Amino acid sequence: MFNSFLSKFKSLLNGTTEVPASPLNLKVVKSDTVTESVTETDTDNNRVVFSPSKAEKVGKTKKVTADSVPAAPVVNPQIEAQAQAQAKIIIENARRIETEAKTKEAEIFQRLSSLNEKEKYFLQKEQSLDTQQVDIKKKADQIDELYRKQLEKLENISGLDVDKAKQLLMSSVEKKMTSWLAKKIEESKDDLSTRQDELAKEILSEALTHGVTDYVAEYTVSTITLPDEKIKGKIIGREGRNIRAFEKATGVELELDETNDIRISSFDSTRREVARLTLEKLIKDGRIQPVKIEQLVAQTRADMDKILLNEGKRICQEVGVYSLPVELIKEIGKFKFRFSYGQNLAKHTVEAVKIAVALAFDLKADVNTVRLGTLLHDIGKVINDQEGTHVELGVDLLRHYKMPEAVINAVAEHHEDKAFSSVESVLVYLGDAASGARPGARYEVHEEYLKRMQNIEEVAKGFPGVTSVAAYQAGREVMVIVEPSTVNDEEATVLSQNIADKLEEEAKWAGQIKVTVIRELRTSSTIIGSKINKSAVKNDG
């Protein structure tokens, strides 16, 4: 680039034959003595080119006089000054570029010199390393030779070769390590046992705080407060007709005292709940008579499905379980009316679920399996129409509803009838045991009482013609209702004695048992036009 600028500048100084046409406004003046002057215009490049004269072309063959010299072109001073300024700038730029080029060239030479020095340095290092490597190899060979000679001396002195020496050394080390490990293991066991007991107590104590519930048990009695004294008279009825009809229809015993409270007594909490709801409806309606009592009892029993469903939903929501089959939720609702050793099954289940879930979180177990398994672990206790333990009945019921296999295993193993198959099964067992074992949770006397009452009713139901049985007064009185079309009056008398004999034979407790057999035949007549249609209506108890 610099050479290009320099050549252009030299051409300009030496006098170029090309001059811009239009911007310079050149004027050509011809002398009269000049015989011929030629100018050519380059229209493509917008410039005027002065051609030499013919005399110059000939080569000075003619003598040139002053008169024969063509007139010099007249240049505009302003344009000449501009040209000189531009020439000066070009010269300065050329010098600057030349200086920069020389500087760059010097830097390059300096870097090349530095690289050459570094190359020499690395070559010397490489030669030094090669020499050191050779020396190291020689020393290694010398060490190997010394080791071999020393080993031969040791073998000669000890009489053992290398393999035997290794075996002997390993045997000695193994004995020492075995003794040391045994000691450490025993120490670790003692430490772990102590820490394990402390940790287990801490976890269980924390989990038990989650299972605290408030509940006042109504083992055999429910109480209703009457609004006024008149209602008490209506409940008793003329000559006690209404109260007898109520007790017969519901299978409970009513106890009235001087206050406005009525106590509903029955060992069966479901019967007691039906009686309580029926009595509340009768009090609200105000019309209390045998037929109305039977209608409301039947209606309340029909409504028990809704009551059980709502109670089951409440229990499920309290423990955080959703989307169970409706029929299974109804079975869970029966927990409210079932007791296990005096402990309400619904409250026991909620306690057990909360305790087991807290343990599951601490032990990183499957919380959902533990939650559902603990909720359903006693589901078999509400199944009364089939034979088997509550564990077997519960497992069969859960298989019917296609519950997860892990949940079924937890229910099957919660009484240790089978070996635990998972951590979740152990946690279900612990939740159940912790809830039932806490002080004041259960009473053996109440459980024995329930078994006695149920046994009395089962014995009486075993006789033909019996439709329903209700035991009262802690089993000292038994009311038996029979089918009037199957058992006549004479047979009813014999039946009461047979039931009493059977109870005396199978009962293992002291005291008298009064058996009352009720055979009731009710008739009604309907007027249709002028005819009277008579029909017999039996009491279904």
C-alpha positions in Angstrom: 0.0 0.0 0.0 2.8 2.3 0.9 4.6 1.6 -2.4 1.4 2.4 -4.3 1.0 5.8 -2.6 4.7 6.5 -3.2 4.5 5.7 -6.9 1.5 7.9 -7.4 3.2 10.8 -5.6 6.3 10.5 -7.7 4.2 10.5 -10.8 2.5 13.7 -9.6 5.9 15.4 -8.9 7.4 14.3 -12.3 4.5 15.7 -14.2 1.7 13.5 -15.3 -0.1 13.8 -18.6 -3.4 13.3 -16.9 -5.1 16.3 -15.4 -8.7 16.4 -14.2 -10.8 18.2 -16.8 -13.9 19.7 -15.3 -12.8 20.6 -11.7 -9.6 22.5 -12.7 -11.3 24.6 -15.4 -8.1 24.6 -17.5 -7.7 27.2 -20.3 -5.4 26.4 -23.2 -3.8 29.4 -25.0 -2.3 28.7 -28.4 0.5 30.8 -29.8 0.3 32.0 -33.4 3.7 30.6 -34.1 2.7 27.1 -33.1 1.7 25.4 -36.2 -0.2 22.5 -34.5 -1.3 21.5 -31.0 -3.4 18.5 -30.2 -5.6 17.9 -27.2 -7.7 14.8 -26.6 -10.6 14.5 -24.2 -11.2 11.2 -22.5 -14.9 11.4 -22.0 -15.1 8.1 -20.2 -12.8 9.2 -17.3 -13.8 12.8 -17.4 -10.3 14.1 -18.1 -8.3 16.1 -20.7 -5.1 14.6 -22.1 -2.5 16.8 -23.7 -0.8 15.1 -26.6 2.8 16.0 -27.5 3.4 18.0 -30.6 4.3 16.4 -33.9 7.8 17.9 -33.5 8.3 15.9 -30.3 7.0 12.8 -32.1 9.5 13.3 -34.8 12.3 13.5 -32.3 13.7 17.0 -32.4 14.3 17.0 -36.2 13.1 20.6 -36.3 14.6 23.5 -34.5 12.3 24.8 -31.9 12.2 28.5 -31.6 10.5 30.7 -29.0 7.8 31.3 -31.4 7.3 27.6 -32.0 6.8 26.6 -28.3 3.2 26.1 -27.4 1.6 28.2 -24.7 1.8 26.7 -21.1 -1.5 25.8 -19.5 -2.8 28.2 -16.9 -3.6 26.5 -13.5 -6.1 27.9 -11.0 -4.1 28.9 -7.9 -6.8 27.6 -5.5 -6.8 24.2 -7.1 -3.0 24.2 -7.0 -3.1 24.9 -3.3 -5.6 22.2 -2.7 -3.4 19.7 -4.6 -0.4 20.7 -2.6 -2.3 20.2 0.7 -3.5 16.8 -0.4 0.0 15.9 -1.4 1.3 16.9 2.0 -1.4 14.8 3.7 -0.5 11.8 1.6 3.2 12.2 2.3 2.5 12.4 6.1 0.3 9.3 5.9 2.9 7.5 4.0 5.6 8.4 6.5 3.3 7.3 9.4 2.5 4.0 7.8 6.2 3.5 7.1 7.0 4.2 10.8 4.3 1.8 12.0 5.5 -0.9 9.7 9.1 -0.5 10.9 7.8 -0.7 14.6 5.8 -3.9 13.9 8.8 -5.4 12.1 11.0 -4.7 15.1 8.4 -6.3 17.5 8.3 -9.4 15.3 12.0 -9.7 15.2 12.1 -9.4 19.1 9.4 -12.1 19.5 11.3 -14.4 17.1 14.4 -13.9 19.1 12.6 -14.7 22.4 11.1 -17.8 20.8 14.5 -19.0 19.7 15.8 -18.5 23.3 12.9 -20.5 24.7 13.4 -23.3 22.2 17.0 -23.6 23.2 16.0 -23.7 26.9 13.5 -26.5 26.4 15.9 -28.5 24.3 18.4 -28.3 27.2 15.7 -29.3 29.7 14.7 -32.3 27.5 18.4 -33.4 27.3 18.6 -33.0 31.1 15.5 -35.1 31.7 16.7 -37.8 29.4 19.9 -38.0 31.4 18.0 -38.1 34.7 15.7 -40.8 33.4 18.7 -42.9 32.5 20.2 -42.4 36.0 16.9 -43.3 37.7 16.6 -46.5 35.7 20.2 -47.5 36.7 19.4 -46.8 40.4 16.1 -48.8 40.2 18.0 -51.7 38.7 20.5 -51.5 41.6 17.7 -51.4 44.2 16.0 -54.4 42.6 19.3 -56.3 42.7 19.9 -55.3 46.4 16.3 -56.4 47.3 16.8 -59.7 45.5 20.0 -60.4 47.4 18.5 -59.3 50.7 15.5 -61.6 50.1 17.7 -64.5 49.4 19.6 -63.9 52.7 16.3 -63.7 54.6 15.0 -66.9 53.1 18.3 -68.7 53.9 18.2 -67.4 57.5 14.5 -68.1 58.2 14.1 -71.2 56.1 10.9 -69.8 54.6 10.2 -68.8 51.1 8.2 -65.7 50.2 4.8 -67.4 49.9 5.1 -69.1 53.3 6.2 -65.9 54.9 3.2 -64.1 53.5 0.8 -66.8 54.8 2.4 -66.7 58.2 2.1 -62.9 58.4 -1.5 -62.9 57.2 -2.4 -65.5 59.7 -0.9 -63.5 62.5 -2.6 -60.3 61.4 -5.9 -62.0 60.9 -5.9 -63.3 64.5 -5.1 -59.9 65.8 -7.8 -58.3 63.6 -10.4 -60.9 64.5 -9.9 -60.3 68.2 -10.0 -56.5 67.7 -13.1 -56.7 65.6 -14.9 -58.9 68.0 -14.2 -56.5 70.8 -15.4 -53.5 68.7 -18.5 -55.4 67.6 -19.4 -56.1 71.3 -18.8 -52.5 72.2 -20.9 -51.4 69.2 -23.7 -53.7 70.2 -23.9 -52.4 73.7 -23.8 -48.8 72.5 -26.4 -49.5 69.8 -28.7 -51.3 72.2 -28.6 -48.4 74.6 -29.2 -45.9 71.8 -31.8 -48.1 70.2 -33.9 -48.2 73.4 -33.6 -44.5 73.9 -34.5 -43.7 70.3 -37.5 -46.1 70.3 -38.8 -44.6 73.5 -38.4 -41.1 72.0 -40.1 -42.0 68.8 -43.0 -43.8 70.5 -43.5 -41.0 73.0 -43.6 -38.5 70.2 -46.0 -40.7 68.2 -48.4 -41.2 71.2 -48.9 -37.5 71.5 -50.5 -37.5 68.0 -53.1 -40.2 69.1 -54.6 -38.3 72.1 -58.4 -38.1 71.7 -61.2 -37.0 74.1 -64.1 -39.4 74.5 -66.6 -40.2 77.1 -67.7 -43.8 76.7 -71.4 -44.8 76.8 -70.9 -48.5 77.4 -74.5 -49.6 77.9 -76.6 -46.5 78.6 -77.7 -43.4 76.6 -79.5 -40.6 78.2 -82.2 -38.3 76.8 -83.6 -35.2 78.6 -87.3 -34.7 78.2 -88.7 -31.2 77.6 -91.5 -31.5 80.2 -93.3 -33.9 82.5 -96.2 -34.6 80.1 -94.0 -36.3 77.6 -93.0 -38.8 80.2 -96.6 -39.8 80.6 -97.1 -40.2 76.9 -94.0 -42.4 76.6 -95.3 -44.7 79.4 -98.8 -44.8 77.9 -102.0 -46.3 79.3 -101.1 -49.1 81.7 -97.5 -49.0 80.3 -98.6 -49.9 76.8 -96.4 -47.5 74.9 -93.2 -48.2 76.8 -93.7 -52.0 76.4 -94.2 -51.5 72.7 -91.1 -49.3 72.5 -88.9 -51.9 74.3 -90.2 -54.7 72.2 -89.7 -52.9 68.9 -86.2 -51.6 69.7 -84.9 -54.4 71.9 -83.7 -51.9 74.6 -84.8 -51.1 78.1 -86.1 -47.7 79.2 -85.5 -46.4 82.7 -87.4 -43.4 83.9 -86.7 -41.6 87.1 -88.1 -38.6 89.0 -86.1 -36.2 86.9 -86.9 -35.6 83.2 -84.2 -37.9 82.1 -84.7 -41.2 80.3 -82.0 -43.8 80.2 -81.8 -46.2 77.3 -80.1 -49.3 78.3 -78.7 -52.0 76.0 -75.4 -53.7 75.5 -75.8 -53.4 71.8 -74.9 -49.8 70.9 -76.6 -50.0 67.5 -79.9 -50.9 69.1 -79.4 -48.1 71.6 -78.7 -45.6 68.8 -81.9 -46.7 66.9 -83.9 -46.3 70.2 -82.4 -42.9 70.9 -83.2 -41.5 67.5 -86.7 -43.1 67.5 -87.4 -41.6 70.9 -86.3 -38.2 69.8 -88.6 -38.4 66.8 -91.5 -39.4 69.0 -90.9 -36.6 71.4 -90.7 -34.1 68.5 -93.9 -35.5 66.8 -95.9 -35.7 70.1 -98.0 -38.7 68.9 -96.8 -41.7 70.9 -98.7 -44.9 70.3 -97.7 -48.5 69.5 -98.3 -48.3 65.8 -96.5 -45.0 65.5 -93.6 -46.4 67.5 -93.2 -49.4 65.2 -93.4 -47.1 62.1 -90.6 -44.8 63.4 -88.5 -47.7 64.5 -88.7 -49.2 61.0 -88.0 -45.8 59.5 -85.0 -45.2 61.8 -83.5 -48.6 61.0 -83.9 -47.8 57.3 -82.1 -44.4 57.9 -79.2 -46.2 59.7 -77.5 -46.7 56.3 -77.3 -42.9 55.9 -76.1 -42.5 59.5 -73.4 -45.2 59.1 -72.3 -43.6 55.8 -72.0 -40.2 57.3 -70.1 -41.5 60.3 -67.8 -43.5 58.1 -67.1 -40.4 56.0 -66.3 -38.5 59.2 -63.9 -41.1 60.4 -62.2 -41.3 57.0 -61.8 -37.5 56.7 -60.4 -37.3 60.3 -57.6 -39.7 59.4 -57.1 -38.4 55.8 -58.4 -41.3 53.7 -60.6 -40.7 50.7 -62.2 -42.5 47.7 -63.1 -45.7 49.4 -66.1 -47.8 48.2 -69.4 -46.6 49.7 -70.2 -50.0 51.2 -66.8 -50.2 52.9 -67.4 -46.6 54.3 -70.6 -47.9 55.8 -68.8 -50.7 57.5 -66.3 -48.2 58.9 -69.3 -46.1 60.2 -70.3 -49.1 62.3 -67.1 -48.5 64.4 -69.0 -45.8 66.3 -71.4 -48.4 67.7 -68.8 -51.1 68.4 -66.6 -51.5 71.5 -63.5 -53.5 72.0 -62.7 -54.2 75.6 -64.6 -51.1 76.6 -62.8 -48.9 74.0 -64.9 -47.4 71.3 -63.7 -48.8 68.0 -64.0 -45.5 66.1 -61.9 -43.6 68.7 -59.4 -46.5 68.9 -59.1 -46.6 65.1 -58.4 -42.8 64.9 -55.8 -43.0 67.7 -54.1 -46.0 66.1 -54.0 -44.3 62.7 -52.4 -41.1 64.1 -49.8 -43.0 66.1 -48.9 -45.4 63.2 -48.7 -42.5 60.7 -46.4 -40.5 63.0 -44.1 -43.6 63.3 -44.2 -44.0 59.5 -43.0 -40.5 58.9 -40.1 -41.0 61.4 -39.1 -44.3 59.9 -39.5 -43.2 56.2 -42.1 -45.9 55.5 -45.0 -45.9 53.1 -47.4 -43.5 54.9 -50.4 -44.2 52.7 -50.2 -48.0 53.2 -49.8 -47.5 57.0 -52.7 -45.0 57.1 -55.1 -47.3 55.2 -54.0 -50.5 56.9 -54.5 -49.0 60.4 -57.9 -47.6 59.5 -59.1 -51.1 58.3 -57.2 -53.3 60.8 -60.4 -54.0 62.9 -62.9 -53.9 60.1 -63.7 -57.6 60.8 -65.1 -56.8 64.2 -68.2 -55.2 62.7 -69.1 -58.3 60.6 -71.5 -60.3 62.8 -73.3 -62.5 60.3 -70.2 -64.7 59.4 -68.0 -67.1 61.3 -64.3 -66.6 61.8 -61.9 -64.3 63.7 -62.1 -60.6 63.1 -58.7 -60.8 61.3 -60.0 -63.5 58.8 -63.3 -61.7 58.3 -61.5 -58.4 57.7 -59.0 -59.9 55.2 -61.9 -61.5 53.2 -63.8 -58.2 53.2 -60.8 -56.3 51.9 -60.1 -58.9 49.2 -63.7 -58.5 48.1 -63.2 -54.7 47.7 -59.8 -55.3 46.0 -57.7 -53.3 48.4 -53.9 -53.2 47.8 -52.1 -56.3 48.8 -49.8 -54.5 51.2 -52.8 -53.2 53.1 -54.4 -56.7 53.2 -51.1 -58.1 54.6 -50.9 -55.4 57.2 -54.4 -56.3 58.4 -53.7 -60.0 58.3 -50.5 -59.6 60.4 -51.6 -57.0 63.0 -52.2 -59.6 65.7 -48.9 -61.4 64.8 -50.9 -64.4 63.4 -48.4 -64.3 60.6 -44.8 -63.1 60.4 -44.5 -59.5 59.4 -43.9 -59.1 55.7 -43.0 -55.4 55.7 -42.2 -52.4 57.9 -45.7 -51.1 57.2 -47.2 -54.2 58.8 -45.1 -53.7 61.9 -46.2 -50.0 62.1 -49.9 -51.0 61.9 -49.3 -53.5 64.7 -47.6 -50.9 66.8 -50.3 -48.3 66.2 -53.0 -50.8 67.3 -51.0 -52.0 70.3 -50.1 -48.5 71.5 -53.7 -47.3 71.4 -55.1 -50.3 73.2 -52.3 -50.6 75.7 -52.3 -47.0 77.0 -53.7 -46.7 80.6 -57.4 -46.4 80.8 -58.1 -47.3 77.2 -59.7 -50.7 77.7 -61.6 -52.6 80.4 -61.7 -56.4 80.4 -64.9 -56.4 82.5 -66.9 -54.6 79.9 -65.8 -57.0 77.1 -66.7 -60.0 79.2 -70.1 -58.4 79.8 -70.7 -58.0 76.1 -69.7 -61.5 75.4 -72.2 -62.8 78.1 -75.1 -60.8 76.6 -74.3 -61.9 73.1 -74.1 -65.5 74.2 -77.5 -65.4 75.9 -79.1 -64.0 72.7 -77.4 -66.5 70.5 -78.7 -69.4 72.6 -82.2 -68.2 72.5 -82.1 -67.5 68.7 -81.2 -71.2 68.1 -84.7 -72.4 68.8 -87.2 -72.7 66.0 -89.9 -70.1 65.7 -87.9 -67.4 67.4 -87.8 -64.1 65.4 -85.9 -61.8 67.8 -84.2 -61.8 71.2 -83.3 -59.0 73.6 -81.3 -59.5 76.8 -81.8 -57.0 79.7 -80.6 -56.3 83.2 -77.1 -57.6 82.6 -78.5 -60.9 81.3 -80.9 -61.6 84.1 -84.0 -61.0 81.8 -84.5 -62.3 78.3 -87.3 -61.2 76.0 -88.1 -63.7 73.2 -90.5 -62.8 70.4 -91.8 -65.8 68.4 -93.6 -66.2 65.1 -97.4 -66.6 65.9 -98.1 -68.8 63.0 -95.3 -71.2 64.0 -95.6 -71.3 67.8 -99.0 -71.5 69.6 -99.7 -70.5 73.1 -98.9 -74.0 74.6 -95.7 -74.2 72.7 -94.7 -70.7 73.8 -94.9 -71.9 77.4 -92.8 -75.0 76.7 -90.4 -72.9 74.6 -89.7 -70.5 77.5 -88.8 -73.4 79.8 -86.6 -75.0 77.1 -84.7 -71.7 76.6 -84.2 -71.4 80.4 -82.9 -75.0 80.6 -80.5 -74.4 77.7 -79.2 -71.2 79.3 -78.8 -72.9 82.6 -76.9 -75.7 81.0 -74.5 -73.5 78.9 -74.3 -70.5 81.2 -71.2 -70.4 83.5 -72.3 -67.7 85.9 -74.4 -67.7 89.0 -77.8 -66.0 89.4 -81.3 -66.4 87.9 -82.3 -65.7 84.3 -85.9 -64.8 83.6 -87.1 -65.8 80.1 -90.2 -64.1 78.7 -91.7 -65.5 75.4 -94.0 -63.1 73.6 -96.5 -64.3 71.0 -98.6 -61.5 69.7 -101.3 -61.8 67.0 -102.7 -58.6 65.8 -105.8 -58.4 63.5 -107.2 -55.5 61.4 -110.3 -55.1 59.4 -110.7 -52.8 56.3 -114.1 -51.7 55.0 -114.4 -51.9 51.2 -117.9 -50.7 50.2 -120.4 -52.9 52.1 -118.0 -55.8 52.6 -115.6 -56.3 55.5 -112.2 -57.8 54.6 -110.5 -59.5 57.6 -106.8 -60.4 57.7 -104.4 -61.5 60.3 -101.3 -59.5 60.9 -98.4 -61.0 62.8 -95.8 -59.1 64.9 -92.3 -59.3 63.5 -90.7 -58.1 66.7 
